[in-house]
Structure formats: C-alpha cells, structure tokens
Amino acid sequence: MAVQAAEENSPVLAVDKVDVRFGGIHALRGVSLNVREGEICGLIGPNGAGKTTLFNCITRLNTVTAGAIRLNGQALEPLPPRQIIRMGIARTFQNLGIYAGMTVLENVMLGAHHFSGGRFIDALLRPGRSRRIEQELKARCADVLADLGLGDVANVLAGSLPYATQKRIEIARALASRPALLLLDEPAGGLTHGEVAEFGDMVARVRETYGVTVLLIEHHMGLVMGLCDRVEVFHLGQNLASGKPEEVRANPAVINAYLGKSR
Ligand SMILES: Nc1ncnc2c1ncn2[C@@H]1O[C@H](COP(=O)(O)OP(=O)(O)OP(=O)(O)O)[C@@H](O)[C@H]1O
C-alpha cells in the first residue's frame, strides 16, 4: 500500500541536482525540480538563467555534467536523442519549426511518424500493412487537428498561414506523438496580446483533452500567471524559487532578480 502511494505521487519529470558545464561556463548548478502528472508548470527566469539548457538536457541535446533526469522513473541520460520522443517527450522550440512547403496535415504527420513502424524494407515487403498504418496515422493526426481547431486548414500549405496558426500547428505536431510530457520553449514569443490569451486557452484545453503534463518556459508573465499551476524560477543556473504563481509573483527574491517593476 505504501509502495502504491509512493508510485501515485511520483513525478512524471524528476530533475535531480543537475549540473551542466560548457567549458568555462557553468550553465546549470545543481538544479532540481519535479513536475507531476497533469500539471502545467512554468519555468521562468532572466536571460541566461539556464532554462533552455535544461530543456536541452531533457531532450538529450545537451549532456548533464552531474545529476539525473528521469521520466516516470526512467533515467534519460543513457538514451540517444532519437529515443526521447519514443519515451513520451515532445518539444517545441523558440523558433518556429514548421515546414512551410508542406501542408498542415503533413507537418503534423511528421510528429507521429515514429509510430508508423513504416521502415523502408517493411514498406517494400508489406505494402498493404504500410498503407493501413499510414491511413491510421492520417486519421489520428486529422483528429488532433480537429481538436486544435485546425481541421479546415489541414490541406493548406503551412507557410501560407498566419504566425499564430503556425504556432498551433507546432503544438498539434507535438501532440501527434502522444507525449506524456510536453515541453514548450517560449511559445508566446511573437504573438499579439489577444493571440497569447487564445494560446493559453488552447494549452489548458490540450491538458484536459490529452491528459498531458506540460513544462513551459515563458517570459510573458500574463500567460505564466494565468495558465500555470506552479512556477519554478531559475537565476544564474540555480533554483531561485518555486510555488504557486501568486506566491512566486510576490517573492522578493524573484522580484529583485527578474520581475522587477514589470509585474
Ligand atoms: N552550447 C552552449 N555552449 C556554450 N554556452 C552555452 C551553450 N548553451 C547555453 N550556453 C550558456 O549557458 C547559459 C544559460 O543559457 P540558456 O540559453 O540555457 O539560458 P535561458 O535561461 O534559456 O535564457 P533565455 O531566456 O535568454 O533563452 C548562458 O550563459 C549561455 O550563454
């Protein structure tokens, strides 16, 4: 019973005393954080605090110098980056990663591709099976597009759509891989005030619909405070504070290091 209770409480993402050095730069200095199932957790802090470095460690683009990162209890450090998406982690980047010359549906299908099992030899030897898998994939991605209000533009070239819609396509593509953990790196960058509000509503709906856990780096405090259940603050590669949005907003150390008078 005690074991079961411990498992129920165990975090989806556990970052434990992670250190990262790039030559002489000590980008992360023993940071720790937990993100629980179904939580939307904000990660904030001044430029250079180490937020993106942590995302890069989770997705294995950077290597930790010390410490450990676990997804549902499994250590990520031994895994190659290509394995990360299979583990249930999907990510969007600060810069748009949309293929402008592909349709919206094709962009989203890229996100689900690792489910197809559609290896080249397999496709040659078992074309019927490959076609069926492709059809299933297409149907699943079409469902994701419908959920995100993108059904009407499924066959439109992604590059011809407004920036805010392209941001939505990125989320759809990330969801197509059926992630347990969704990492969003400054998703509100470049959006207007109204678009940010709509984006926040969409992320909240996505959490409900897909039961996904979200870790979100963001400088837009309106979005962070309105959307997140909990906020972690980094400063100079270290944990500075952690708590509910209203607690973090009122924390003098956070105000001093980051929020200043802009809150
Ligand atoms: N590949 C790298 N090589 C050397 N230094 C790096 C590398 N990646 C990050 N850094 C350094 O690590 C520190 C943390 O950078 P990081 O990009 O993680 O900060 P951040 O909190 O995401 O900042 P921002 O809000 O500006 O995106 C910075 O000093 C940065 O210059």
The ligand as an SDF file (V2000), in Angstrom:
LIG
                    3D

 31 33  0  0  0  0  0  0  0  0999 V2000
   26.0470   25.2160  -26.2920 N   0  0  0  0  0  0  0  0  0  0  0  0
   26.4720   26.1430  -25.4500 C   0  0  0  0  0  0  0  0  0  0  0  0
   27.7850   26.4590  -25.3780 N   0  0  0  0  0  0  0  0  0  0  0  0
   28.2560   27.3830  -24.5060 C   0  0  0  0  0  0  0  0  0  0  0  0
   27.4640   28.0850  -23.6740 N   0  0  0  0  0  0  0  0  0  0  0  0
   26.1490   27.8280  -23.7030 C   0  0  0  0  0  0  0  0  0  0  0  0
   25.5800   26.8450  -24.5990 C   0  0  0  0  0  0  0  0  0  0  0  0
   24.2350   26.8130  -24.3890 N   0  0  0  0  0  0  0  0  0  0  0  0
   23.9900   27.7170  -23.4290 C   0  0  0  0  0  0  0  0  0  0  0  0
   25.1110   28.3270  -23.0230 N   0  0  0  0  0  0  0  0  0  0  0  0
   25.2440   29.3340  -21.9610 C   0  0  0  0  0  0  0  0  0  0  0  0
   24.5770   28.8030  -20.8160 O   0  0  0  0  0  0  0  0  0  0  0  0
   23.9080   29.8510  -20.1160 C   0  0  0  0  0  0  0  0  0  0  0  0
   22.4390   29.5090  -19.9920 C   0  0  0  0  0  0  0  0  0  0  0  0
   21.8270   29.6790  -21.2760 O   0  0  0  0  0  0  0  0  0  0  0  0
   20.3220   29.2910  -21.5780 P   0  0  0  0  0  0  0  0  0  0  0  0
   20.1050   29.5050  -23.0470 O   0  0  0  0  0  0  0  0  0  0  0  0
   20.0070   27.9560  -21.0350 O   0  0  0  0  0  0  0  0  0  0  0  0
   19.5330   30.4020  -20.7520 O   0  0  0  0  0  0  0  0  0  0  0  0
   17.9620   30.7370  -20.7860 P   0  0  0  0  0  0  0  0  0  0  0  0
   17.5300   30.8360  -19.3710 O   0  0  0  0  0  0  0  0  0  0  0  0
   17.2360   29.7710  -21.6490 O   0  0  0  0  0  0  0  0  0  0  0  0
   17.9570   32.1840  -21.4430 O   0  0  0  0  0  0  0  0  0  0  0  0
   16.9040   32.8830  -22.4430 P   0  0  0  0  0  0  0  0  0  0  0  0
   15.7300   33.2880  -21.6010 O   0  0  0  0  0  0  0  0  0  0  0  0
   17.6490   34.0470  -22.9730 O   0  0  0  0  0  0  0  0  0  0  0  0
   16.5350   31.8820  -23.5280 O   0  0  0  0  0  0  0  0  0  0  0  0
   24.1930   31.1330  -20.8730 C   0  0  0  0  0  0  0  0  0  0  0  0
   25.3090   31.7520  -20.2840 O   0  0  0  0  0  0  0  0  0  0  0  0
   24.5110   30.6450  -22.2660 C   0  0  0  0  0  0  0  0  0  0  0  0
   25.3480   31.5550  -22.9520 O   0  0  0  0  0  0  0  0  0  0  0  0
  1  2  1  0
  2  3  1  0
  2  7  2  0
  3  4  2  0
  4  5  1  0
  5  6  2  0
  6  7  1  0
  6 10  1  0
  7  8  1  0
  8  9  2  0
  9 10  1  0
 10 11  1  0
 11 12  1  0
 11 30  1  0
 12 13  1  0
 13 14  1  0
 13 28  1  0
 14 15  1  0
 15 16  1  0
 16 17  2  0
 16 18  1  0
 16 19  1  0
 19 20  1  0
 20 21  2  0
 20 22  1  0
 20 23  1  0
 23 24  1  0
 24 25  2  0
 24 26  1  0
 24 27  1  0
 28 29  1  0
 28 30  1  0
 30 31  1  0
M  END
$$$$
